[in-house]
């Protein structure tokens, strides 16, 4: 069953997470990477819009139930494959030679907020949904690469508050600090604004990709060199 689908609307690839809360597990990572493969192969696409079909959720982040089951089964290879798979998703967004725009139509928690943060631009509806990093409350530390790329999208003072408090942010607050381009009144306005913005891009992939490669060089290096230390050791939770 598809948990992620995409359609072509003019020059825009609309990627839709379509599994309710859109919790992230190995299948989620594999299907997202497959969508990106197909989109990059189409030279007539000049932007990506990432959103969800669920009226309440953009993405609730890591599928803790799935991960807990894999831990009980001692299926550590699947957990590692998931972590590396999501790092591939993040890297591909960071390096995608066309803009990736998040239309945040509901709750974006944890890895869901990170997914949106990896994108180049964000829009969010303000009638439903919070944006937060609850890792401090569930004893899951950020990987070094996550910290590196989230900082490109969230001001340091605000990221410090969010990561250490787990505070939930509204669209209005995020618009005021320029984390999102616009806080939209409802779903219809959100999609109209995000699609309209996505449709303005017709940049050459070569220059667009090179700019992103240079901009995010340090974050990608951290993902490649520091994250494997924690993933391979399954150093993913804090027990105390």
C-alpha positions in Angstrom: 0.0 0.0 0.0 1.3 3.4 -0.9 2.1 5.7 2.1 3.4 8.4 -0.2 2.2 9.3 -3.7 3.0 12.0 -6.1 1.3 13.7 -9.1 2.5 16.2 -11.7 0.7 19.5 -11.9 2.3 21.5 -14.6 5.9 22.1 -13.6 5.2 21.1 -10.0 5.6 17.6 -8.5 3.0 17.3 -5.6 4.2 14.7 -3.1 1.5 13.7 -0.8 2.0 11.7 2.4 -1.2 9.6 2.6 -1.1 7.4 5.7 -3.0 9.3 8.3 -0.6 10.6 10.9 2.2 9.8 8.4 4.5 8.3 11.0 7.9 7.5 9.6 9.2 4.0 9.4 11.3 2.0 6.9 8.5 1.8 4.3 8.0 5.6 4.6 11.7 6.3 3.9 11.8 3.8 1.0 8.7 5.3 -0.7 9.8 8.9 -0.2 13.2 8.1 -1.8 11.4 6.3 -4.7 9.3 9.4 -5.3 12.4 11.5 -5.4 14.0 9.1 -7.9 11.0 9.5 -10.2 10.8 13.3 -9.9 14.5 13.9 -10.5 14.2 11.8 -13.7 11.6 14.2 -15.1 13.5 17.2 -16.5 10.2 19.1 -17.0 9.6 19.4 -13.2 10.9 22.6 -11.6 9.7 22.4 -8.0 8.3 19.9 -5.4 5.4 20.6 -3.1 5.4 18.3 -0.1 2.1 17.9 1.9 -0.3 15.4 3.5 -3.7 14.1 2.7 -4.7 14.0 6.4 -6.7 17.0 7.7 -5.0 16.9 11.1 -1.4 15.9 10.4 1.5 16.8 8.2 3.7 14.2 9.9 3.8 12.9 13.5 7.4 11.9 13.1 9.1 8.6 13.9 6.8 5.6 14.1 7.7 4.8 17.7 5.5 1.7 17.8 7.2 0.3 14.7 10.6 1.0 16.2 9.7 -0.5 19.5 8.5 -3.7 17.8 11.7 -4.0 15.8 13.7 -3.5 19.0 11.7 -6.4 20.7 12.4 -8.6 17.7 16.0 -7.6 17.8 15.7 -6.6 14.1 18.3 -3.9 14.4 19.1 -4.0 10.8 15.7 -2.6 9.9 16.1 0.2 12.5 19.4 1.1 11.0 18.1 1.0 7.5 15.3 3.3 8.5 17.6 5.8 10.1 19.9 5.8 7.1 16.9 5.9 4.8 15.6 9.1 6.5 19.0 10.6 6.4 18.9 9.9 2.6 15.6 11.7 2.4 16.9 14.7 4.3 20.1 14.9 2.2 18.1 14.6 -1.0 15.9 17.5 0.0 19.0 19.6 1.0 20.6 18.8 -2.3 17.6 18.6 -4.6 18.3 20.7 -7.7 14.8 22.1 -7.6 13.1 23.9 -4.7 11.2 21.7 -2.2 8.3 23.5 -0.5 6.4 22.2 2.5 2.7 22.9 2.7 2.3 22.1 6.4 -1.4 21.3 6.7 -1.5 19.9 10.3 0.7 18.7 13.1 4.4 18.5 12.4 6.1 16.8 15.3 9.7 15.6 15.7 10.9 14.1 12.5 7.9 15.6 10.8 9.1 19.1 11.8 12.6 18.1 10.7 11.2 17.0 7.3 9.6 20.4 6.9 12.8 22.1 8.1 14.9 20.3 5.5 12.7 21.9 2.8 13.7 25.2 1.1 10.5 27.0 2.0 7.5 26.4 4.2 3.8 27.4 4.3 1.5 26.4 7.2 -2.2 26.7 7.9 -3.1 28.4 11.1 -6.6 26.9 11.8 -5.1 23.5 12.8 -1.7 22.1 13.7 1.4 22.7 15.8 5.1 22.5 14.9 7.3 21.2 17.6 10.3 19.0 18.6 9.1 16.8 21.5 12.3 14.8 21.7 13.3 16.2 25.1 10.1 14.7 26.5 10.4 11.3 24.9 14.2 10.9 25.5 15.2 10.8 21.9 18.2 13.0 21.1 18.6 14.7 17.8 21.3 13.2 15.5 24.1 15.8 14.8 23.0 16.1 11.2 19.5 17.0 12.2 20.7 19.8 14.5 22.9 21.1 11.6 20.2 21.3 9.0 17.3 22.5 11.2 19.4 25.5 12.0 19.2 26.7 8.4 15.4 27.1 8.8 14.8 28.2 12.4 16.5 31.1 14.1 19.0 30.0 16.8 17.1 31.7 19.7 13.9 29.9 18.7 15.5 26.6 18.0 17.2 26.7 21.4 13.8 27.2 23.0 12.1 24.6 20.9 14.7 21.8 21.3 15.1 22.3 25.1 11.5 22.9 26.0 9.5 20.9 23.5 7.2 23.9 23.1 4.6 23.8 20.4 4.7 26.6 17.9 1.7 28.0 16.0 1.8 29.2 12.4 1.5 32.8 13.4 4.6 32.6 15.6 6.6 30.8 12.9 5.6 33.4 10.4 6.8 36.2 12.6 10.2 34.6 12.9 10.3 33.8 9.1 10.4 30.0 9.7 7.4 29.8 7.3 6.7 32.0 4.3 3.0 32.5 5.3 0.5 31.5 7.9 -2.6 30.6 5.9 -6.2 30.8 7.1 -7.3 27.3 6.0 -6.4 24.3 3.8 -7.7 25.9 0.6 -5.6 29.1 1.1 -2.6 27.0 2.1 -2.6 25.0 -1.1 -3.3 28.0 -3.3 -0.5 30.0 -1.8 2.0 27.1 -1.7 1.2 26.0 -5.3 1.2 29.5 -6.6 4.7 30.0 -5.1 6.0 26.7 -6.4 4.8 27.5 -9.9 7.0 30.6 -10.0 10.2 28.5 -10.1 11.7 27.7 -13.5 15.3 27.8 -12.5 18.0 25.8 -14.3 18.7 22.7 -12.2 22.5 23.1 -12.6 22.8 26.4 -10.9 20.0 25.7 -8.4 21.6 22.4 -7.3 25.1 23.9 -7.1 23.9 26.7 -4.9 22.2 24.3 -2.5 25.3 22.0 -2.5 27.5 24.9 -1.4 24.9 26.3 1.1 24.4 22.9 2.8 27.9 21.5 2.5 28.6 21.5 6.3 25.2 19.9 7.2 25.6 17.1 4.7 29.2 16.5 5.9 27.9 16.1 9.4 25.1 13.7 8.3 27.7 11.6 6.4 30.5 11.5 9.1 28.9 12.0 12.5 25.4 10.4 12.3 26.7 6.9 11.5 28.5 6.7 14.8 25.1 7.0 16.6 23.1 5.0 14.1 25.5 2.0 14.0 25.7 1.9 17.8 21.8 2.3 18.1 22.5 5.3 20.3 19.1 6.6 19.7 17.5 6.9 23.1 18.6 8.3 26.5 17.6 5.9 29.3 18.0 8.1 32.4 
